[in-house]
Amino acid sequence: MTTADFARHPVEVAQRLIGARLTLGGVGGVIVETEAYHHEDPASHSHAGPTARNAAMFGPVGRAYVYRSYGVHWCLNIVCGIDLGSAVLIRALEPVEGIELMCARRGVSDLRRLCSGPGKLCQALGVTQEHDGMPIEHAPFQLRPTERPVELLVGPRIGISKAVDLPWRFGLAGSKHLSRPFPRPHRLQPANTFPTSSTPQP
């Protein structure tokens, strides 16, 4: 994947990331849940403008934006968009690589609980503040696109108090690793994959 893949509206990027494989230092899995945040979205950290905390959101696309939620859990986002200040929150993964290490970091053995939430997956992958601003397409990160269409679920985002009705949360249909079920889930047609050597640019 290249930086150009993230120079799109965050809703499109959030959908296209479902099914991609994300690892950090060889540990990670398949992205099964995302949320989109646009710079004009009142629920976005960037809505009020740049700060020391959200500086990565106003930098190059394709970089990690890492912040601490409620002073407890790290959360991983990927900066994207045509204009500055947008990002996609990675909400859940299906564990695939480095499962033993992830279990040790999390102190759990139930694979369904291992990465089923933004804080859980950051603990499992070892994401911290030091990864803020790092390019997702280069080590220690690796992001490999899915090469086949996936069926998506769509619904409102979680844990916000503004723009609560925007259907900007996306999930992999049939996944057992979501952070929580989608209420009255609406299914989207299979999403396009990111371009690969065998997939033309849409």
Buried (B, 14 or more C-beta within 10 A) or exposed (E): BEBEBBBBBBBBBBBBBBBBBBBBBEBBBBBBBBBBBBBEBEBBBBBEEBEEEBEBBBBEBBBBBBBBEEEEBBBBBBBBBEEBBBBBBBBBBBBBBBBEBBBEBBEBEEBEBBBBBBBBBBBBBBBEEEBBBBBBBEEEBBBBBBEEEBBBBBBBBBEBEEBEEBBBBBBBBEBEBBBBEBEEBEEBEEBBBBBEEEBEEE
